[in-house]
Amino acid sequence: MPEGIPLVEGSIISDAISTPYHAVVNRARVKPGENVAIFGCGGVGLSTVQMAAVAGGNVIAVDIFDEKLEYAKKLGAVETLNAKEHEDVAKVIRKMTGGGADVAMEVIGYPPTIEAAYNAVRWGGRVIVVGYTHKDITINAGRMMFREIEMKGSLGCGLQDYPVLLNLIASGKINVKELVTHRYPLEEINEGLAFLDKGDPSLIRSIVIP
């Protein structure tokens, strides 16, 4: 790991940062000027916002917590949508983008959100599923065919991508420090786990420091 990256920040790279890198660069292939809708602004989702913004995408961040959406703005989102305030988020995104996002990325793993991401893209759009769920989803196959929509899964990150990824972090293009919102000494690990279970929207990533 480069000397300029503190261990505290480096500790979350192998998932919270590398997974979004692979999703944005290798699977979504985000290009400058493309509209990218990102569903979910948790730890991985906010890194996905950053990666898509660094790639030149116009990021629309979607979540149900205003606190998360504020983080998304700090990290590069040009627009934010609170899904609680809209009956049909996909329809709103299609209207905002003049026909649909070029790319929609689901970073939650919730079937209705995956379906919303699918319905949010334009003709020839790309849907990337980053969030995991074991449940089935329902999509209109005719829409996929007629609109030539691509739908892909994205898992982890290959070792060959780490040199480029670490350079992005070391150069300051990717802000890792902002993502580590809570730190716990080893003797307080149970308190940290309890706070994680609460689902507090102020929590992005927590780490344990021995």
Secondary structure, 3 states (H helix, E strand, C coil): CCCCCCHHHHCCHHHHHHHHHHHHHHHHCCCCCCEEEEECCCHHHHHHHHHHHHCCCEEEEEECCHHHHHHHHHCCCCEEEEHHHCCCHHHHHHHHCCCCEEEEEECCCCHHHHHHHHHCEEEEEEEEECCCCCCCCCCCHHHHHHHCCEEEECCCCCHHHHHHHHHHHHCCCCCCHHHEEEEEEHHHHHHHHHHHHHCCCCCCEEEEEC
